[in-house]
């Protein structure tokens, strides 16, 4: 089968990391157990699936009347 559009997949992966939250175990792994840091400090951009869209163009499809 293979990957049809690797650029789009890479873009989606990158944007998926740009959320404004992080799991607590990632904070402990990065900063250590003695630091009290909010998980949102690990990511810079605030993203919401409802509020902001990625504006990725849809895949081109074949016209029905061309066969």
N, C-alpha and C positions, 0 to 999 in steps of 0.2 A: 504494500500500500504506500508507505512513504509519507513524508511530511510535505504537504502541498505548498505551504507558505511559511517558511521558517522565520521571515522577518516579522510577520504579524504575531507569531507565537512568542518571539523574543520580546516584542513590544508589550504584549499582554503580561508576560512574566515580570518585566521591569516595572510596569505600572502597578502590578499586584503587590510589589514590595513597598510602594510609596503610600502606605496607609499610616494613620496616626495612632497606631497601637502596636504593642509588642507583648508577647507572653511573658509572664513573670520569670520563667526559668531562663529566658534569653537575657533578661536584665542581670540576673544573678551570674550567668555565664560570662557576660561581658564586663561587668563592673565589680563583681565579687559580692560576698555576703555582707560585708560591713557597710556598703553604700545604700542609702535610701534614695533612689532615683525613680521618678515616674516613668512608666514604660513608654509614654508618648515622646520622651526625649530621644529615643533611639531612631525615630523616623522624623523627617523634616516636613513632608507634604501631607496635608490633610485631604483624604479622598473619601468620596461617598459614591456608592453605586447608583443611588437615586438622584443625587443632586448634580453631579458632574459626570458627563460621559466622556469616553476616550476619543470619540470622533474618528473611528477607524472605518475606512470605506468598505462596503460589503463586497464579497467576492463576485466577479463577473459571471453571469450565467448565460447560457445559450438561448437565443430567441426561439420561441416555439414555432414560429412560421418559417424558420430556416431549416428545420428538420433535425 
